[in-house]
Amino acid sequence: MSVRLKLTLSYAGFVMLAGALLLATVWLFLLRYVPDGPIRALGPFVPNQSDLLSAFAPRAAAVWAFLLVFGLVGGWILAGRMLTPLTHITQATRMAANGSLSHRIRLQGPRDEFRELADAFDTMLMRLEAHVTEQQRFAANASHELRTPLAISQTLLDVARNDLNRDTGELLDRLHTVNTRAINLTEALLLLSRADKRSFTRLHVDLSLIAEEATETLLPLAEKRGLTIETSGDVTPTIGSHELLLQMTTNLVHNAIVHNLPEQGTVWVTTSVQPKAVVLTVENTGEKLAPQLVSTLVEPFQRGTKRIRTDHAGVGLGLAIVKSIAQAHDGTLTLTPRPAGGLRVTVRLPAYHPSRSRSGSWPSSFPNRARAASPPSR
């Protein structure tokens, strides 16, 4: 039986039960004041219980039959009105199952349980549509990015095969560069997939030490570009993967170095502790960025400037990997353009308060350090 039929029978049964109780109450009330057997008295005729029974029973049966019909018809109509929102939700579910995620229920009426269910379903459809669109765009961009180095390699090999007198040294160098880029892109895609799946071991780590490690690694690149890296902050204990958090921090610092001023630029790496979170902030000088552009930088294969190819331009997955790693650690990523130019990136992760008796004393902070690009100022 359908839910509507079940509700109809339930409504009808309740109406008949209420009618039966009402008729039984009336009958018991009458029996209380009417004696049994024949009554002999002067004057008008006085009915006894047998007379009442013969007069009351047919009418009670008629009333009960009317209540049955009324309960069935009224229950069917009422159940249909009550289940109308479920019909809309079912239709939307079938459309979503067929691939149409743009449909919305937009249920009108009072904010009851059905309205909340419909609104929740609309929100789910909106998120699914955005996720599917993002995945489709990501697949298209990834295919394009992977096809480019493969097409270049094929072209170089065709040229070498048609021109046997060509210098193979230059060809090998170019093939090595193209192949390295393809490998880096593949590794970035694998890292992004690993972060999304959260398939990593969680350990107690200090985000400030990870920030120092990433800064030390990228210091030669900053010196080559004439930039200064300044690190400061507190000990920031959290729980997560040291490898992934180091990759996240390295991506942020690398991005701040690459997308900076041509010279005399600065990168600030700061860690801080809040009551329930640890915060990593990476800021850099650079060109002024529009808020609309900043909001798209975390999407895969998006860059703040033109899609140029340099030795350190990356593969366009840096901030996308940072976002995935932060979310995999139950954290958040916030990008804000600096008024003077450049970008401020803030990562918030859940804080962990280690036991001093087991792990020893944790230093309260480490001093400010400036990493200058030119040797005299180091």
Buried (B, 14 or more C-beta within 10 A) or exposed (E): EEEBEEBBBEBBBEBBEEBBEEBEEEBEEBEEEBEEEEEEEEEEEEEEBEBBBEEBEEEBEEBBEEBBEBBBEBBBEBBEEBBEBBEBBEEBBEBBEEEEBEBBBEBEEEEEEBBEBBBEBBEEBEEEBEEEEEEEEBEEBBEEBBEBBEEBBEEBEEEBEEEEEEEEEEBEEBBEBBBEBBEBBBEBBEBBEBBEEBEBEBEEBBBBBBBBBBBEBBBEBBBEBBBBBBBBBBBBBBBBBBBBBBBBBBBBBBBBBBBBBEEEBBBBBBBBBEEEBBBBBBBBBBEEBEEEBBEEBBBBBBBBEEEEEEEEBBBBBBBBBBBBBBBBBEBBBEBBBBEEBBBBBBBBBEBBEBEEEEEEEEEEEBEEEEBBBEEEEE
